[in-house]
Amino acid sequence: MSEERLDRMEGMISQLITMVGNIQKSMNDFQKSMNEMQNVQKEHGQKFESIEESFDRMETRMEKMETRMEKTEIKNEVRHNEVINQIKRIEKDQDFIWEKAARNERELEIIKRSSES
């Protein structure tokens, strides 16, 4: 019986060693997977930082463009006002010229009639 017991114990120890070996293999595989995941996570972190830098540069560009657009709008408003003022001056000059032309036409007509009589 004792030999039988020793054989069973040997079988159990052999089984335990196999189980421990399987667990150790699983743990090693798990550790490799974790390391790969950490590497991927680091790569994603670097890409994210790169994207953040790109967005910061784009934001700076956008701010510069907005500033330029505001300056352009101000210049356009000034030019618009200058054009409107010039048109108003031309209208006043035109009105003055028409009044003067009408007055001269009347005077010419008066002179014409008085010379005819």
ChimeraX attribute file (.defattr): number of C-alpha atoms within 10 A of each C-alpha:
attribute: neighborCount
match mode: 1-to-1
recipient: residues
	/A:1	6
	/A:2	7
	/A:3	8
	/A:4	9
	/A:5	10
	/A:6	11
	/A:7	12
	/A:8	12
	/A:9	12
	/A:10	12
	/A:11	12
	/A:12	12
	/A:13	12
	/A:14	12
	/A:15	12
	/A:16	12
	/A:17	12
	/A:18	12
	/A:19	12
	/A:20	12
	/A:21	12
	/A:22	12
	/A:23	12
	/A:24	12
	/A:25	12
	/A:26	12
	/A:27	12
	/A:28	12
	/A:29	12
	/A:30	12
	/A:31	12
	/A:32	12
	/A:33	12
	/A:34	12
	/A:35	12
	/A:36	12
	/A:37	12
	/A:38	12
	/A:39	12
	/A:40	12
	/A:41	12
	/A:42	12
	/A:43	12
	/A:44	12
	/A:45	12
	/A:46	12
	/A:47	12
	/A:48	12
	/A:49	12
	/A:50	12
	/A:51	12
	/A:52	12
	/A:53	12
	/A:54	12
	/A:55	12
	/A:56	12
	/A:57	12
	/A:58	12
	/A:59	12
	/A:60	12
	/A:61	12
	/A:62	12
	/A:63	12
	/A:64	12
	/A:65	12
	/A:66	12
	/A:67	12
	/A:68	12
	/A:69	12
	/A:70	12
	/A:71	12
	/A:72	12
	/A:73	12
	/A:74	12
	/A:75	12
	/A:76	12
	/A:77	12
	/A:78	12
	/A:79	12
	/A:80	12
	/A:81	12
	/A:82	12
	/A:83	12
	/A:84	12
	/A:85	12
	/A:86	12
	/A:87	12
	/A:88	12
	/A:89	12
	/A:90	12
	/A:91	12
	/A:92	12
	/A:93	12
	/A:94	12
	/A:95	12
	/A:96	12
	/A:97	12
	/A:98	12
	/A:99	12
	/A:100	12
	/A:101	12
	/A:102	12
	/A:103	12
	/A:104	12
	/A:105	12
	/A:106	12
	/A:107	12
	/A:108	12
	/A:109	12
	/A:110	12
	/A:111	11
	/A:112	11
	/A:113	10
	/A:114	9
	/A:115	8
	/A:116	7
	/A:117	5
